Amino acid sequence: MTPSRFVLRTTLAFAAAVLALGPAAHAAPPPGEPAPEGPGGPGRGPGAGRLFISPAGEPFRDEDGRAAWFAGADTDHDGVLTLAEFRADAMRFFKRLDADADGLVGGQENQVYEKTIAPEITRMSFDAQGPGGGRPMRGGGEGGPPGGAKRSGKAVIGREGAARFSMLNEPQPVRGADLNLDYRVTADEWARTAAKRFTILDKDGDGQLTLATLPRAPDGPPGGKAPRDRADRSGPPPR
């Protein structure tokens, strides 16, 4: 066999092997990216609903995640959320975050939240996968370029991280509950933060929330008003 024929045959064999592996190669996620889990999974696989981040930071991927969160938190099913119900819902999610049940959400548990539970909050752009499908934000969800994320030609101005999918303008809900900035969140801090978030959402101060009066998330269900880009965080949290 002449050298030129050997090179040609080798090249054709290599090309055939690449074509055979093509579908599998495309199916694998990029290094460091969470794999899609199908409908409603962390990777927002095919058929997943719109992402909604609850006030406590819990992701919902139903078609109307805002309504799904409210229905679950409204334990007596009277159409009204009280502070007690709101805080109880937040504490339920705290127990999920507190994987080792030591009463704290530490650095490793926060990483699980950012990488596995709600990976979309650390991404700063939209792509064909839907919201949160772009490149990871710098700093593991603590910063990154301000605003500029777009969906269907509309920018969510001034919003970053979880705030793009939430009723509250809070980019990282778990870190946001670290009141003394010691890189861990206690159950007490979590409960106090839940009360503060309730106050922000309770615009008329009547001590109850209804689905009709709650703001829409920027990327939430169509219709209704999106919340303002700057939430009122003034005043001490109620106890």
C-alpha positions as CSV (number, residue, x, y, z in Angstrom):
1,M,0.0,0.0,0.0
2,T,1.4,3.4,-0.9
3,P,1.8,6.1,1.8
4,S,-0.9,8.3,0.2
5,R,-3.5,5.5,0.2
6,F,-2.6,4.6,3.8
7,V,-3.1,8.3,4.9
8,L,-6.4,8.5,3.0
9,R,-7.8,5.2,4.5
10,T,-6.8,6.3,8.0
11,T,-8.5,9.7,7.6
12,L,-11.7,8.1,6.4
13,A,-11.7,5.7,9.3
14,F,-11.2,8.5,11.8
15,A,-14.0,10.6,10.2
16,A,-16.4,7.6,10.4
17,A,-15.6,7.1,14.1
18,V,-16.3,10.8,14.8
19,L,-19.6,10.6,13.1
20,A,-20.6,7.5,15.1
21,L,-19.8,9.3,18.3
22,G,-21.5,12.5,17.4
23,P,-24.9,12.0,19.1
24,A,-23.2,10.8,22.3
25,A,-20.8,13.8,22.3
26,H,-23.6,16.2,21.9
27,A,-25.6,14.6,24.7
28,A,-22.8,15.1,27.3
29,P,-23.0,18.4,29.2
30,P,-20.0,20.7,29.2
31,P,-17.5,20.2,32.1
32,G,-18.8,21.8,35.2
33,E,-22.4,22.1,33.9
34,P,-25.2,20.2,35.6
35,A,-26.8,17.6,33.4
36,P,-30.5,18.1,32.4
37,E,-32.8,15.9,34.4
38,G,-35.8,16.1,32.2
39,P,-39.1,17.9,32.9
40,G,-38.7,20.2,36.0
41,G,-35.2,19.1,36.8
42,P,-32.3,21.4,37.8
43,G,-31.0,21.4,34.2
44,R,-34.3,22.6,32.8
45,G,-34.4,19.6,30.3
46,P,-37.0,19.3,27.6
47,G,-40.5,19.9,28.8
48,A,-39.4,21.8,31.9
49,G,-41.7,24.6,33.0
50,R,-40.7,28.2,33.7
51,L,-38.4,28.7,36.6
52,F,-39.7,30.5,39.7
53,I,-37.6,31.1,42.8
54,S,-39.6,31.3,46.0
55,P,-38.9,34.0,48.6
56,A,-36.9,31.4,50.5
57,G,-34.8,30.5,47.4
58,E,-36.5,27.3,46.5
59,P,-36.8,26.6,42.7
60,F,-40.1,25.6,41.1
61,R,-40.2,24.5,37.5
62,D,-43.9,24.1,37.0
63,E,-45.7,26.0,34.3
64,D,-46.8,28.4,37.0
65,G,-44.3,27.9,39.8
66,R,-45.5,31.0,41.7
67,A,-48.9,29.4,42.1
68,A,-47.4,26.0,43.0
69,W,-45.2,27.6,45.7
70,F,-48.2,29.5,47.1
71,A,-50.4,26.4,47.2
72,G,-47.8,24.4,49.1
73,A,-47.1,27.2,51.6
74,D,-50.8,27.8,52.2
75,T,-51.2,24.8,54.5
76,D,-54.8,25.5,55.6
77,H,-55.8,26.2,51.9
78,D,-57.7,29.4,52.7
79,G,-56.1,31.4,49.9
80,V,-54.1,33.5,52.4
81,L,-50.5,33.2,53.6
82,T,-49.9,34.3,57.1
83,L,-46.4,35.1,58.5
84,A,-46.5,31.8,60.4
85,E,-47.2,29.8,57.2
86,F,-44.7,31.8,55.2
87,R,-42.0,31.2,57.8
88,A,-42.9,27.5,58.1
89,D,-42.5,27.1,54.4
90,A,-39.1,28.8,54.6
91,M,-38.0,26.5,57.4
92,R,-39.1,23.4,55.4
93,F,-36.6,24.4,52.7
94,F,-33.9,25.2,55.3
95,K,-34.1,21.6,56.4
96,R,-33.5,20.5,52.8
97,L,-30.5,22.8,52.5
98,D,-29.1,21.7,55.9
99,A,-28.0,18.3,54.6
100,D,-26.1,17.2,57.7
101,A,-28.9,18.4,60.0
102,D,-26.5,20.4,62.2
103,G,-28.8,23.5,62.2
104,L,-26.5,25.4,59.9
105,V,-26.2,26.0,56.1
106,G,-22.5,26.2,55.6
107,G,-20.2,26.8,52.6
108,Q,-20.5,23.3,51.1
109,E,-24.2,23.2,51.5
110,N,-24.4,26.6,49.8
111,Q,-22.4,25.2,46.9
112,V,-24.8,22.3,46.6
113,Y,-27.6,24.9,46.4
114,E,-25.8,26.9,43.6
115,K,-24.6,23.9,41.6
116,T,-27.4,21.4,42.0
117,I,-30.6,22.7,43.5
118,A,-30.8,26.1,41.7
119,P,-27.9,26.2,39.2
120,E,-29.7,28.8,37.1
121,I,-29.0,31.6,39.6
122,T,-25.3,31.5,38.9
123,R,-25.7,32.1,35.2
124,M,-25.8,35.5,33.7
125,S,-27.3,35.0,30.2
126,F,-30.2,33.4,28.4
127,D,-29.8,30.9,25.5
128,A,-31.9,28.3,23.7
129,Q,-32.3,26.3,26.9
130,G,-34.3,29.1,28.5
131,P,-33.5,31.4,31.4
132,G,-30.2,30.7,33.2
133,G,-28.8,28.6,30.4
134,G,-25.8,30.8,29.7
135,R,-22.3,31.1,31.2
136,P,-21.8,30.9,34.9
137,M,-21.6,34.2,36.7
138,R,-18.3,35.2,38.2
139,G,-17.8,34.7,41.9
140,G,-20.2,31.7,42.2
141,G,-23.3,33.7,42.2
142,E,-22.2,36.6,44.3
143,G,-21.7,39.2,41.5
144,G,-21.1,39.4,37.8
145,P,-21.9,42.1,35.4
146,P,-25.0,44.0,36.3
147,G,-28.3,43.4,34.4
148,G,-28.4,42.9,30.7
149,A,-29.9,39.4,30.7
150,K,-32.5,39.1,27.9
151,R,-35.4,36.9,27.1
152,S,-37.6,37.4,24.0
153,G,-36.0,40.7,23.4
154,K,-36.9,42.1,26.8
155,A,-34.2,42.9,29.4
156,V,-34.6,42.2,33.1
157,I,-32.9,45.4,34.0
158,G,-31.0,45.6,37.2
159,R,-31.6,42.0,38.1
160,E,-29.0,39.3,38.8
161,G,-29.0,35.7,39.9
162,A,-32.2,34.4,41.6
163,A,-33.7,37.9,41.4
164,R,-34.4,37.3,37.7
165,F,-36.9,34.5,38.7
166,S,-38.2,35.8,42.0
167,M,-40.6,38.3,43.5
168,L,-37.7,39.8,45.5
169,N,-34.7,41.5,44.2
170,E,-32.2,39.2,45.9
171,P,-29.5,37.6,43.8
172,Q,-28.6,34.8,46.2
173,P,-31.3,34.0,48.8
174,V,-29.1,31.6,50.9
175,R,-26.2,34.1,51.2
176,G,-28.8,36.8,51.7
177,A,-29.8,35.2,55.0
178,D,-26.3,35.3,56.4
179,L,-27.1,38.3,58.7
180,N,-23.8,38.4,60.5
181,L,-21.7,37.7,57.4
182,D,-19.9,34.6,58.9
183,Y,-20.4,32.5,55.8
184,R,-23.0,30.2,57.4
185,V,-26.7,30.6,58.0
186,T,-28.3,29.5,61.3
187,A,-31.9,28.5,61.6
188,D,-32.5,31.7,63.6
189,E,-31.1,33.8,60.8
190,W,-33.2,32.0,58.3
191,A,-36.4,32.5,60.3
192,R,-35.6,36.2,60.8
193,T,-34.9,36.7,57.1
194,A,-38.1,35.0,56.2
195,A,-40.0,37.4,58.4
196,K,-38.2,40.3,56.7
197,R,-39.1,39.0,53.3
198,F,-42.7,38.6,54.4
199,T,-42.7,42.3,55.4
200,I,-41.3,43.4,52.0
201,L,-44.1,41.5,50.2
202,D,-46.9,42.6,52.5
203,K,-47.2,46.0,50.9
204,D,-50.4,47.0,52.8
205,G,-49.1,45.7,56.1
206,D,-52.2,43.7,56.9
207,G,-50.2,40.6,57.9
208,Q,-51.3,38.4,55.1
209,L,-50.4,37.6,51.5
210,T,-52.7,36.5,48.6
211,L,-51.7,35.2,45.3
212,A,-53.6,38.0,43.5
213,T,-51.7,40.8,45.3
214,L,-48.2,39.3,45.2
215,P,-45.9,40.6,42.5
216,R,-45.0,38.6,39.4
217,A,-41.4,37.4,38.9
218,P,-39.7,39.1,35.9
219,D,-39.6,35.7,34.1
220,G,-42.8,34.4,35.7
221,P,-46.1,33.7,34.2
222,P,-47.4,36.2,31.6
223,G,-49.6,39.0,32.8
224,G,-49.5,41.1,35.9
225,K,-46.7,43.4,36.9
226,A,-43.1,42.5,37.6
227,P,-41.7,43.7,40.9
228,R,-39.7,46.8,41.1
229,D,-35.9,46.4,40.5
230,R,-35.2,47.7,44.0
231,A,-36.9,46.2,47.0
232,D,-37.5,48.1,50.2
233,R,-35.2,46.5,52.7
234,S,-35.5,49.1,55.4
235,G,-36.5,48.5,59.0
236,P,-35.8,45.7,61.4
237,P,-37.3,42.3,60.7
238,P,-40.3,41.4,62.9
239,R,-39.9,38.5,65.4
